[in-house]
Amino acid sequence: MAINLDSDDFTLGIIGAGAMGRGIVQVAVAGGLRVKLFDVNAEQSKDAVDFVAKMLKRAAEKGQMSETDAAAANARMQVIETTQGFADCQIVIEAATENPAIKNNIYQDLEGLMAENAIIATNTSSLSITTLASPLKKPERFVGMHFFNPVPLMRLVEVIDGVRTDPGVGDALMELGRRMTREPVRCKDAPGFLVNQVGRGYNIEAAHIYSEQVADIPDLDRILSQGAGFRMGPFTLLDLTGLDVTHPATELIYRQFYEEPRYRPNVMMRARMEAGMLGRKTKRGFYDYSSGKQDFPEEAPYPQYDGRPVWISRAEADGHAVLTEIVSKIGGNLETGDAPGNNALILVTPIGNDVTTMAVAQGLDPARTLGVDTLVGLATRRTIMTNPATEPAYRDAAHGLLTGDGVKATVIRDCPGFVCQRILSTICNIGCQIAQFGTAEPEDIDKAVVLGLNYPNGPLTFGDQLGPKNVLRILEACQHLYGDPRYRPSPWLRRRAELGLSLFDKEI
């Protein structure tokens, strides 16, 4: 659908003057577009315009734009008192409350006002674009345009085609997103679209790991932020967002995918939500905020390595080589025989498996055997894994040894795939399934996740960095040890791993 954003008569309409609506107004007028704003609460519309004007003035004061440009942008805002004012708008973006009935009333009202070739867009974050469009006479002109809060700071915008959306409509919204200085990505209608779908892998899997008593909450946050490079750990993030926001979205996506196991919620999260432990907003979540800041506990002092012999399993050749180099540099008392001595600390390097499985398969003494994650975090935050039979003296010896060069380390209980291996593989697997379904192009999947979630990498890049064959092994091991279909590998991942291809490689 051809819409000229540079024409003198182009005007963008925005419905809803809340946080999202005013954010969209700000980036639109800053991008040179004329905007009409409507809200059923006239005072909220006025407040939104005043807020945007202050933001534009602040941007000029910081040198981010000239005073002339700020004044011009401010002049491009117009508050309208009724929806009749949208009659001459070529595009209207709805940013009202997430209530389908309210939204449908808005769309039917707009359909009776706007020209037949005008576009109606929704900023919904969770509702089906196809379903919202279904009551309209012309569903082909309806499209999703999902911004992220705060809009001026979050560069990503998802453009979502419903089943009946005209491709030209999505093209026009992609251009509109670029005019607003956003980074638009295109995807097909699916529960959670791109970002909210992939985001389930991080928080949900961390919750499952915690529920298994693998590690406490601060340690899990340390492992994932310091070891895997996430901006914040999953539980700190959940507290920031609020369980009353995150968990209902998780349940909705799970139901919309007809109870797909990959998106299965964790019962602990619902219990905490019902208990009112929502996070920062209630001053109590996974952490305490009663002092006004997060009460994040200090780590206990690390034990000292006592010099006992260290034997490293050769079952994983790469892991053996990497860990041998580290232990040698630290000054560990390495044993190099084919089998460990009677008193040696035994280290294994599982990929996907737990320590119990490795010890039994190799005939190792479980009391002396621990695992070390050699795939993730060796340079920043190491993860050491016990098994139910590990003796405390050997646990402490491993902990002291592997912190001997100044790198921090966390000891966890037995768990398939440690923490980072398991969570990164889960994120990767969801991204691969999105690619398999053709919901978006592989490059757009990664771009959306990096920009929308602030992850250090997108899911397919995570997979390529770990190695697709390793990701496949991790997921297969988790599926075998748990018997849980949530770990079944996506065909996209399996085929590329077996063929030695990148996860970005597409079929001709």
RATA-V812908 format. One record per residue. N is the residue number from 1. RES is the residue in three letters. SS is DSSP state (H for helix, E for strand, - for the rest). NEAR is the number of other ideal C-beta (glycine too) atoms within 8 Angstrom. D_FIRST is the distance of its C-alpha to the first C-alpha in whole Angstrom. Layout:
n->N res->RES ss->SS near->NEAR d_first->D_FIRST
n->N res->RES ss->SS near->NEAR d_first->D_FIRST
This chain:
n->1 res->MET ss->- near->10 d_first->0
n->2 res->ALA ss->- near->5 d_first->4
n->3 res->ILE ss->- near->10 d_first->6
n->4 res->ASN ss->- near->6 d_first->10
n->5 res->LEU ss->- near->9 d_first->12
n->6 res->ASP ss->- near->4 d_first->15
n->7 res->SER ss->- near->6 d_first->15
n->8 res->ASP ss->- near->3 d_first->18
n->9 res->ASP ss->- near->5 d_first->17
n->10 res->PHE ss->- near->12 d_first->14
n->11 res->THR ss->E near->11 d_first->16
n->12 res->LEU ss->E near->15 d_first->16
n->13 res->GLY ss->E near->14 d_first->17
n->14 res->ILE ss->E near->15 d_first->20
n->15 res->ILE ss->E near->14 d_first->22
n->16 res->GLY ss->- near->12 d_first->25
n->17 res->ALA ss->- near->13 d_first->27
n->18 res->GLY ss->- near->10 d_first->29
n->19 res->ALA ss->H near->7 d_first->29
n->20 res->MET ss->H near->12 d_first->26
n->21 res->GLY ss->H near->16 d_first->24
n->22 res->ARG ss->H near->12 d_first->26
n->23 res->GLY ss->H near->13 d_first->26
n->24 res->ILE ss->H near->15 d_first->22
n->25 res->VAL ss->H near->16 d_first->23
n->26 res->GLN ss->H near->13 d_first->25
n->27 res->VAL ss->H near->13 d_first->23
n->28 res->ALA ss->H near->12 d_first->20
n->29 res->VAL ss->H near->16 d_first->23
n->30 res->ALA ss->H near->13 d_first->24
n->31 res->GLY ss->- near->9 d_first->21
n->32 res->GLY ss->- near->7 d_first->21
n->33 res->LEU ss->- near->13 d_first->19
n->34 res->ARG ss->E near->9 d_first->20
n->35 res->VAL ss->E near->14 d_first->20
n->36 res->LYS ss->E near->14 d_first->21
n->37 res->LEU ss->E near->16 d_first->23
n->38 res->PHE ss->E near->16 d_first->25
n->39 res->ASP ss->- near->13 d_first->28
n->40 res->VAL ss->- near->3 d_first->30
n->41 res->ASN ss->- near->7 d_first->33
n->42 res->ALA ss->H near->8 d_first->33
n->43 res->GLU ss->H near->6 d_first->35
n->44 res->GLN ss->H near->10 d_first->33
n->45 res->SER ss->H near->13 d_first->30
n->46 res->LYS ss->H near->9 d_first->33
n->47 res->ASP ss->H near->9 d_first->34
n->48 res->ALA ss->H near->15 d_first->31
n->49 res->VAL ss->H near->12 d_first->30
n->50 res->ASP ss->H near->8 d_first->34
n->51 res->PHE ss->H near->9 d_first->33
n->52 res->VAL ss->H near->14 d_first->30
n->53 res->ALA ss->H near->10 d_first->32
n->54 res->LYS ss->H near->8 d_first->35
n->55 res->MET ss->H near->10 d_first->33
n->56 res->LEU ss->H near->15 d_first->32
n->57 res->LYS ss->H near->9 d_first->35
n->58 res->ARG ss->H near->8 d_first->37
n->59 res->ALA ss->H near->11 d_first->34
n->60 res->ALA ss->H near->13 d_first->35
n->61 res->GLU ss->H near->6 d_first->39
n->62 res->LYS ss->- near->6 d_first->38
n->63 res->GLY ss->- near->5 d_first->37
n->64 res->GLN ss->- near->5 d_first->33
n->65 res->MET ss->- near->10 d_first->32
n->66 res->SER ss->- near->6 d_first->34
n->67 res->GLU ss->H near->6 d_first->35
n->68 res->THR ss->H near->6 d_first->33
n->69 res->ASP ss->H near->9 d_first->30
n->70 res->ALA ss->H near->13 d_first->31
n->71 res->ALA ss->H near->8 d_first->32
n->72 res->ALA ss->H near->8 d_first->29
n->73 res->ALA ss->H near->13 d_first->27
n->74 res->ASN ss->H near->11 d_first->29
n->75 res->ALA ss->H near->6 d_first->28
n->76 res->ARG ss->- near->11 d_first->25
n->77 res->MET ss->E near->13 d_first->25
n->78 res->GLN ss->E near->8 d_first->26
n->79 res->VAL ss->E near->11 d_first->27
n->80 res->ILE ss->- near->11 d_first->26
n->81 res->GLU ss->- near->6 d_first->29
n->82 res->THR ss->- near->6 d_first->27
n->83 res->THR ss->H near->11 d_first->23
n->84 res->GLN ss->H near->7 d_first->23
n->85 res->GLY ss->H near->10 d_first->22
n->86 res->PHE ss->H near->15 d_first->19
n->87 res->ALA ss->H near->7 d_first->18
n->88 res->ASP ss->H near->5 d_first->17
n->89 res->CYS ss->- near->12 d_first->15
n->90 res->GLN ss->- near->9 d_first->11
n->91 res->ILE ss->E near->13 d_first->11
n->92 res->VAL ss->E near->15 d_first->15
n->93 res->ILE ss->E near->13 d_first->16
n->94 res->GLU ss->E near->14 d_first->19
n->95 res->ALA ss->- near->12 d_first->22
n->96 res->ALA ss->- near->9 d_first->25
n->97 res->THR ss->- near->5 d_first->28
n->98 res->GLU ss->- near->6 d_first->27
n->99 res->ASN ss->- near->7 d_first->28
n->100 res->PRO ss->H near->8 d_first->26
n->101 res->ALA ss->H near->6 d_first->28
n->102 res->ILE ss->H near->9 d_first->27
n->103 res->LYS ss->H near->14 d_first->23
n->104 res->ASN ss->H near->10 d_first->23
n->105 res->ASN ss->H near->8 d_first->24
n->106 res->ILE ss->H near->12 d_first->22
n->107 res->TYR ss->H near->16 d_first->19
n->108 res->GLN ss->H near->10 d_first->20
n->109 res->ASP ss->H near->9 d_first->21
n->110 res->LEU ss->H near->13 d_first->18
n->111 res->GLU ss->H near->11 d_first->17
n->112 res->GLY ss->H near->5 d_first->19
n->113 res->LEU ss->H near->9 d_first->19
n->114 res->MET ss->- near->11 d_first->15
n->115 res->ALA ss->- near->5 d_first->13
n->116 res->GLU ss->- near->6 d_first->11
n->117 res->ASN ss->- near->5 d_first->8
n->118 res->ALA ss->- near->11 d_first->9
n->119 res->ILE ss->E near->14 d_first->9
n->120 res->ILE ss->E near->14 d_first->12
n->121 res->ALA ss->E near->13 d_first->14
n->122 res->THR ss->E near->15 d_first->17
n->123 res->ASN ss->- near->15 d_first->20
n->124 res->THR ss->- near->11 d_first->22
n->125 res->SER ss->- near->9 d_first->24
n->126 res->SER ss->- near->10 d_first->25
n->127 res->LEU ss->- near->11 d_first->24
n->128 res->SER ss->- near->9 d_first->22
n->129 res->ILE ss->H near->16 d_first->18
n->130 res->THR ss->H near->11 d_first->18
n->131 res->THR ss->H near->8 d_first->22
n->132 res->LEU ss->H near->15 d_first->20
n->133 res->ALA ss->H near->13 d_first->17
n->134 res->SER ss->- near->7 d_first->20
n->135 res->PRO ss->- near->6 d_first->21
n->136 res->LEU ss->- near->12 d_first->18
n->137 res->LYS ss->- near->4 d_first->17
n->138 res->LYS ss->- near->8 d_first->13
n->139 res->PRO ss->H near->12 d_first->14
n->140 res->GLU ss->H near->8 d_first->10
n->141 res->ARG ss->H near->15 d_first->9
n->142 res->PHE ss->E near->18 d_first->12
n->143 res->VAL ss->E near->17 d_first->12
n->144 res->GLY ss->E near->15 d_first->15
n->145 res->MET ss->E near->15 d_first->16
n->146 res->HIS ss->E near->11 d_first->19
n->147 res->PHE ss->E near->13 d_first->21
n->148 res->PHE ss->- near->9 d_first->25
n->149 res->ASN ss->- near->8 d_first->28
n->150 res->PRO ss->- near->7 d_first->29
n->151 res->VAL ss->- near->12 d_first->26
n->152 res->PRO ss->- near->9 d_first->27
n->153 res->LEU ss->- near->5 d_first->29
n->154 res->MET ss->- near->11 d_first->27
n->155 res->ARG ss->- near->7 d_first->24
n->156 res->LEU ss->E near->14 d_first->23
n->157 res->VAL ss->E near->13 d_first->19
n->158 res->GLU ss->E near->15 d_first->18
n->159 res->VAL ss->E near->15 d_first->15
n->160 res->ILE ss->E near->13 d_first->15
n->161 res->ASP ss->E near->15 d_first->13
n->162 res->GLY ss->- near->15 d_first->15
n->163 res->VAL ss->- near->6 d_first->16
n->164 res->ARG ss->- near->9 d_first->14
n->165 res->THR ss->- near->15 d_first->11
n->166 res->ASP ss->- near->9 d_first->8
n->167 res->PRO ss->H near->7 d_first->8
n->168 res->GLY ss->H near->8 d_first->4
n->169 res->VAL ss->H near->15 d_first->5
n->170 res->GLY ss->H near->13 d_first->8
n->171 res->ASP ss->H near->9 d_first->7
n->172 res->ALA ss->H near->13 d_first->7
n->173 res->LEU ss->H near->15 d_first->10
n->174 res->MET ss->H near->11 d_first->12
n->175 res->GLU ss->H near->10 d_first->11
n->176 res->LEU ss->H near->12 d_first->12
n->177 res->GLY ss->H near->13 d_first->15
n->178 res->ARG ss->H near->9 d_first->16
n->179 res->ARG ss->H near->10 d_first->17
n->180 res->MET ss->- near->13 d_first->19
n->181 res->THR ss->- near->8 d_first->21
n->182 res->ARG ss->- near->11 d_first->20
n->183 res->GLU ss->E near->9 d_first->20
n->184 res->PRO ss->E near->12 d_first->17
n->185 res->VAL ss->E near->13 d_first->18
n->186 res->ARG ss->E near->10 d_first->16
n->187 res->CYS ss->E near->15 d_first->17
n->188 res->LYS ss->E near->9 d_first->18
n->189 res->ASP ss->- near->12 d_first->19
n->190 res->ALA ss->- near->10 d_first->23
n->191 res->PRO ss->- near->10 d_first->26
n->192 res->GLY ss->- near->14 d_first->26
n->193 res->PHE ss->- near->14 d_first->23
n->194 res->LEU ss->- near->17 d_first->24
n->195 res->VAL ss->H near->14 d_first->26
n->196 res->ASN ss->H near->12 d_first->28
n->197 res->GLN ss->H near->14 d_first->29
n->198 res->VAL ss->H near->17 d_first->30
n->199 res->GLY ss->- near->11 d_first->32
n->200 res->ARG ss->H near->14 d_first->34
n->201 res->GLY ss->H near->14 d_first->36
n->202 res->TYR ss->H near->15 d_first->38
n->203 res->ASN ss->H near->13 d_first->39
n->204 res->ILE ss->H near->13 d_first->40
n->205 res->GLU ss->H near->12 d_first->42
n->206 res->ALA ss->H near->15 d_first->44
n->207 res->ALA ss->H near->12 d_first->45
n->208 res->HIS ss->H near->9 d_first->46
n->209 res->ILE ss->H near->14 d_first->48
n->210 res->TYR ss->H near->14 d_first->49
n->211 res->SER ss->H near->9 d_first->50
n->212 res->GLU ss->- near->8 d_first->52
n->213 res->GLN ss->- near->6 d_first->54
n->214 res->VAL ss->- near->11 d_first->53
n->215 res->ALA ss->- near->12 d_first->53
n->216 res->ASP ss->- near->6 d_first->53
n->217 res->ILE ss->H near->9 d_first->50
n->218 res->PRO ss->H near->8 d_first->51
n->219 res->ASP ss->H near->10 d_first->52
n->220 res->LEU ss->H near->17 d_first->49
n->221 res->ASP ss->H near->14 d_first->47
n->222 res->ARG ss->H near->14 d_first->49
n->223 res->ILE ss->H near->18 d_first->48
n->224 res->LEU ss->H near->16 d_first->44
n->225 res->SER ss->H near->13 d_first->44
n->226 res->GLN ss->H near->9 d_first->47
n->227 res->GLY ss->H near->17 d_first->47
n->228 res->ALA ss->- near->12 d_first->43
n->229 res->GLY ss->- near->6 d_first->42
n->230 res->PHE ss->- near->11 d_first->40
n->231 res->ARG ss->- near->6 d_first->40
n->232 res->MET ss->- near->8 d_first->41
n->233 res->GLY ss->- near->13 d_first->43
n->234 res->PRO ss->H near->14 d_first->41
n->235 res->PHE ss->H near->14 d_first->44
n->236 res->THR ss->H near->13 d_first->43
n->237 res->LEU ss->H near->11 d_first->40
n->238 res->LEU ss->H near->15 d_first->40
n->239 res->ASP ss->H near->14 d_first->42
n->240 res->LEU ss->H near->9 d_first->40
n->241 res->THR ss->H near->9 d_first->37
n->242 res->GLY ss->- near->12 d_first->39
n->243 res->LEU ss->H near->14 d_first->40
n->244 res->ASP ss->H near->8 d_first->39
n->245 res->VAL ss->H near->8 d_first->35
n->246 res->THR ss->H near->12 d_first->36
n->247 res->HIS ss->H near->12 d_first->38
n->248 res->PRO ss->H near->8 d_first->36
n->249 res->ALA ss->H near->12 d_first->33
n->250 res->THR ss->H near->14 d_first->35
n->251 res->GLU ss->H near->10 d_first->36
n->252 res->LEU ss->H near->10 d_first->32
n->253 res->ILE ss->H near->15 d_first->31
n->254 res->TYR ss->H near->12 d_first->34
n->255 res->ARG ss->H near->8 d_first->34
n->256 res->GLN ss->H near->9 d_first->30
n->257 res->PHE ss->- near->10 d_first->31
n->258 res->TYR ss->- near->5 d_first->34
n->259 res->GLU ss->- near->7 d_first->37
n->260 res->GLU ss->- near->8 d_first->36
n->261 res->PRO ss->H near->9 d_first->39
n->262 res->ARG ss->H near->12 d_first->37
n->263 res->TYR ss->H near->12 d_first->36
n->264 res->ARG ss->- near->10 d_first->39
n->265 res->PRO ss->- near->11 d_first->40
n->266 res->ASN ss->- near->10 d_first->43
n->267 res->VAL ss->H near->7 d_first->46
n->268 res->MET ss->H near->9 d_first->47
n->269 res->MET ss->H near->14 d_first->44
n->270 res->ARG ss->H near->11 d_first->44
n->271 res->ALA ss->H near->8 d_first->48
n->272 res->ARG ss->H near->11 d_first->47
n->273 res->MET ss->H near->12 d_first->44
n->274 res->GLU ss->H near->6 d_first->47
n->275 res->ALA ss->- near->6 d_first->49
n->276 res->GLY ss->- near->7 d_first->47
n->277 res->MET ss->- near->11 d_first->48
n->278 res->LEU ss->- near->11 d_first->44
n->279 res->GLY ss->E near->15 d_first->44
n->280 res->ARG ss->H near->10 d_first->45
n->281 res->LYS ss->H near->6 d_first->44
n->282 res->THR ss->H near->9 d_first->47
n->283 res->LYS ss->- near->7 d_first->49
n->284 res->ARG ss->E near->10 d_first->49
n->285 res->GLY ss->- near->14 d_first->47
n->286 res->PHE ss->- near->10 d_first->48
n->287 res->TYR ss->- near->11 d_first->50
n->288 res->ASP ss->E near->8 d_first->52
n->289 res->TYR ss->- near->14 d_first->50
n->290 res->SER ss->- near->7 d_first->53
n->291 res->SER ss->- near->6 d_first->54
n->292 res->GLY ss->- near->4 d_first->51
n->293 res->LYS ss->- near->5 d_first->50
n->294 res->GLN ss->- near->9 d_first->50
n->295 res->ASP ss->- near->9 d_first->53
n->296 res->PHE ss->- near->6 d_first->53
n->297 res->PRO ss->- near->5 d_first->56
n->298 res->GLU ss->- near->3 d_first->58
n->299 res->GLU ss->- near->7 d_first->58
n->300 res->ALA ss->- near->4 d_first->62
n->301 res->PRO ss->- near->4 d_first->64
n->302 res->TYR ss->- near->9 d_first->64
n->303 res->PRO ss->- near->8 d_first->67
n->304 res->GLN ss->- near->5 d_first->69
n->305 res->TYR ss->- near->11 d_first->69
n->306 res->ASP ss->- near->6 d_first->72
n->307 res->GLY ss->- near->4 d_first->73
n->308 res->ARG ss->- near->10 d_first->73
n->309 res->PRO ss->E near->11 d_first->72
n->310 res->VAL ss->E near->13 d_first->68
n->311 res->TRP ss->E near->14 d_first->67
n->312 res->ILE ss->E near->12 d_first->63
n->313 res->SER ss->- near->14 d_first->62
n->314 res->ARG ss->- near->6 d_first->61
n->315 res->ALA ss->- near->9 d_first->59
n->316 res->GLU ss->- near->12 d_first->56
n->317 res->ALA ss->H near->6 d_first->57
n->318 res->ASP ss->H near->8 d_first->54
n->319 res->GLY ss->H near->15 d_first->55
n->320 res->HIS ss->H near->13 d_first->59
n->321 res->ALA ss->H near->8 d_first->58
n->322 res->VAL ss->H near->11 d_first->56
n->323 res->LEU ss->H near->13 d_first->58
n->324 res->THR ss->H near->10 d_first->61
n->325 res->GLU ss->H near->8 d_first->60
n->326 res->ILE ss->H near->11 d_first->60
n->327 res->VAL ss->H near->14 d_first->63
n->328 res->SER ss->H near->9 d_first->65
n->329 res->LYS ss->H near->7 d_first->64
n->330 res->ILE ss->H near->11 d_first->64
n->331 res->GLY ss->- near->5 d_first->68
n->332 res->GLY ss->- near->10 d_first->68
n->333 res->ASN ss->E near->7 d_first->71
n->334 res->LEU ss->E near->11 d_first->69
n->335 res->GLU ss->E near->10 d_first->71
n->336 res->THR ss->- near->3 d_first->70
n->337 res->GLY ss->- near->7 d_first->71
n->338 res->ASP ss->- near->2 d_first->70
n->339 res->ALA ss->- near->4 d_first->70
n->340 res->PRO ss->- near->12 d_first->71
n->341 res->GLY ss->- near->8 d_first->74
n->342 res->ASN ss->- near->4 d_first->76
n->343 res->ASN ss->- near->6 d_first->75
n->344 res->ALA ss->- near->12 d_first->71
n->345 res->LEU ss->E near->13 d_first->68
n->346 res->ILE ss->E near->14 d_first->66
n->347 res->LEU ss->E near->15 d_first->62
n->348 res->VAL ss->E near->18 d_first->59
n->349 res->THR ss->- near->17 d_first->56
n->350 res->PRO ss->- near->15 d_first->54
n->351 res->ILE ss->- near->12 d_first->50
n->352 res->GLY ss->- near->13 d_first->49
n->353 res->ASN ss->- near->11 d_first->53
n->354 res->ASP ss->- near->13 d_first->55
n->355 res->VAL ss->H near->17 d_first->58
n->356 res->THR ss->H near->10 d_first->60
n->357 res->THR ss->H near->12 d_first->58
n->358 res->MET ss->H near->16 d_first->59
n->359 res->ALA ss->H near->14 d_first->63
n->360 res->VAL ss->H near->8 d_first->64
n->361 res->ALA ss->H near->7 d_first->62
n->362 res->GLN ss->H near->9 d_first->64
n->363 res->GLY ss->- near->4 d_first->67
n->364 res->LEU ss->- near->12 d_first->67
n->365 res->ASP ss->- near->8 d_first->69
n->366 res->PRO ss->H near->13 d_first->66
n->367 res->ALA ss->H near->8 d_first->69
n->368 res->ARG ss->H near->13 d_first->68
n->369 res->THR ss->E near->16 d_first->64
n->370 res->LEU ss->E near->16 d_first->61
n->371 res->GLY ss->E near->15 d_first->58
n->372 res->VAL ss->E near->15 d_first->56
n->373 res->ASP ss->- near->16 d_first->52
n->374 res->THR ss->- near->10 d_first->52
n->375 res->LEU ss->- near->9 d_first->48
n->376 res->VAL ss->- near->12 d_first->47
n->377 res->GLY ss->- near->13 d_first->49
n->378 res->LEU ss->- near->10 d_first->52
n->379 res->ALA ss->- near->4 d_first->51
n->380 res->THR ss->- near->9 d_first->50
n->381 res->ARG ss->E near->12 d_first->51
n->382 res->ARG ss->E near->14 d_first->53
n->383 res->THR ss->E near->16 d_first->53
n->384 res->ILE ss->E near->15 d_first->57
n->385 res->MET ss->E near->17 d_first->57
n->386 res->THR ss->- near->12 d_first->60
n->387 res->ASN ss->- near->14 d_first->61
n->388 res->PRO ss->- near->8 d_first->63
n->389 res->ALA ss->- near->6 d_first->66
n->390 res->THR ss->- near->14 d_first->66
n->391 res->GLU ss->- near->8 d_first->69
n->392 res->PRO ss->H near->6 d_first->68
n->393 res->ALA ss->H near->6 d_first->70
n->394 res->TYR ss->H near->14 d_first->68
n->395 res->ARG ss->H near->13 d_first->65
n->396 res->ASP ss->H near->9 d_first->66
n->397 res->ALA ss->H near->13 d_first->67
n->398 res->ALA ss->H near->14 d_first->64
n->399 res->HIS ss->H near->13 d_first->62
n->400 res->GLY ss->H near->13 d_first->65
n->401 res->LEU ss->H near->13 d_first->64
n->402 res->LEU ss->H near->14 d_first->61
n->403 res->THR ss->- near->12 d_first->61
n->404 res->GLY ss->- near->10 d_first->63
n->405 res->ASP ss->- near->7 d_first->61
n->406 res->GLY ss->- near->4 d_first->60
n->407 res->VAL ss->- near->11 d_first->56
n->408 res->LYS ss->E near->10 d_first->56
n->409 res->ALA ss->E near->12 d_first->56
n->410 res->THR ss->E near->13 d_first->55
n->411 res->VAL ss->E near->9 d_first->57
n->412 res->ILE ss->E near->14 d_first->56
n->413 res->ARG ss->- near->10 d_first->57
n->414 res->ASP ss->- near->10 d_first->56
n->415 res->CYS ss->- near->13 d_first->53
n->416 res->PRO ss->- near->12 d_first->51
n->417 res->GLY ss->- near->13 d_first->48
n->418 res->PHE ss->- near->13 d_first->50
n->419 res->VAL ss->- near->18 d_first->47
n->420 res->CYS ss->H near->15 d_first->45
n->421 res->GLN ss->H near->16 d_first->45
n->422 res->ARG ss->H near->15 d_first->44
n->423 res->ILE ss->H near->16 d_first->41
n->424 res->LEU ss->H near->13 d_first->40
n->425 res->SER ss->H near->15 d_first->40
n->426 res->THR ss->H near->13 d_first->38
n->427 res->ILE ss->H near->15 d_first->35
n->428 res->CYS ss->H near->16 d_first->35
n->429 res->ASN ss->H near->17 d_first->35
n->430 res->ILE ss->H near->14 d_first->32
n->431 res->GLY ss->H near->18 d_first->30
n->432 res->CYS ss->H near->16 d_first->31
n->433 res->GLN ss->H near->11 d_first->30
n->434 res->ILE ss->H near->14 d_first->27
n->435 res->ALA ss->H near->16 d_first->26
n->436 res->GLN ss->H near->9 d_first->28
n->437 res->PHE ss->- near->8 d_first->26
n->438 res->GLY ss->- near->6 d_first->23
n->439 res->THR ss->- near->10 d_first->21
n->440 res->ALA ss->- near->14 d_first->21
n->441 res->GLU ss->- near->7 d_first->22
n->442 res->PRO ss->H near->11 d_first->25
n->443 res->GLU ss->H near->7 d_first->25
n->444 res->ASP ss->H near->12 d_first->22
n->445 res->ILE ss->H near->18 d_first->25
n->446 res->ASP ss->H near->14 d_first->27
n->447 res->LYS ss->H near->12 d_first->25
n->448 res->ALA ss->H near->17 d_first->24
n->449 res->VAL ss->H near->16 d_first->28
n->450 res->VAL ss->H near->12 d_first->30
n->451 res->LEU ss->H near->11 d_first->27
n->452 res->GLY ss->H near->12 d_first->27
n->453 res->LEU ss->H near->10 d_first->31
n->454 res->ASN ss->- near->6 d_first->33
n->455 res->TYR ss->- near->11 d_first->34
n->456 res->PRO ss->- near->7 d_first->36
n->457 res->ASN ss->- near->9 d_first->34
n->458 res->GLY ss->- near->13 d_first->31
n->459 res->PRO ss->H near->17 d_first->33
n->460 res->LEU ss->H near->15 d_first->32
n->461 res->THR ss->H near->9 d_first->34
n->462 res->PHE ss->H near->13 d_first->37
n->463 res->GLY ss->H near->16 d_first->37
n->464 res->ASP ss->H near->11 d_first->37
n->465 res->GLN ss->H near->7 d_first->40
n->466 res->LEU ss->H near->15 d_first->42
n->467 res->GLY ss->- near->8 d_first->42
n->468 res->PRO ss->H near->14 d_first->40
n->469 res->LYS ss->H near->9 d_first->43
n->470 res->ASN ss->H near->12 d_first->45
n->471 res->VAL ss->H near->17 d_first->42
n->472 res->LEU ss->H near->13 d_first->42
n->473 res->ARG ss->H near->10 d_first->46
n->474 res->ILE ss->H near->16 d_first->46
n->475 res->LEU ss->H near->16 d_first->43
n->476 res->GLU ss->H near->11 d_first->46
n->477 res->ALA ss->H near->14 d_first->49
n->478 res->CYS ss->H near->15 d_first->47
n->479 res->GLN ss->H near->13 d_first->46
n->480 res->HIS ss->H near->7 d_first->50
n->481 res->LEU ss->H near->10 d_first->52
n->482 res->TYR ss->H near->8 d_first->50
n->483 res->GLY ss->- near->5 d_first->49
n->484 res->ASP ss->- near->8 d_first->46
n->485 res->PRO ss->H near->6 d_first->43
n->486 res->ARG ss->H near->7 d_first->41
n->487 res->TYR ss->H near->12 d_first->42
n->488 res->ARG ss->- near->8 d_first->41
n->489 res->PRO ss->- near->14 d_first->39
n->490 res->SER ss->- near->11 d_first->35
n->491 res->PRO ss->H near->7 d_first->35
n->492 res->TRP ss->H near->11 d_first->33
n->493 res->LEU ss->H near->17 d_first->36
n->494 res->ARG ss->H near->10 d_first->39
n->495 res->ARG ss->H near->9 d_first->38
n->496 res->ARG ss->H near->13 d_first->37
n->497 res->ALA ss->H near->12 d_first->40
n->498 res->GLU ss->H near->8 d_first->42
n->499 res->LEU ss->H near->6 d_first->41
n->500 res->GLY ss->- near->6 d_first->41
n->501 res->LEU ss->- near->8 d_first->37
n->502 res->SER ss->- near->7 d_first->35
n->503 res->LEU ss->- near->16 d_first->33
n->504 res->PHE ss->- near->8 d_first->30
n->505 res->ASP ss->- near->6 d_first->31
n->506 res->LYS ss->- near->5 d_first->28
n->507 res->GLU ss->- near->2 d_first->29
n->508 res->ILE ss->- near->2 d_first->29
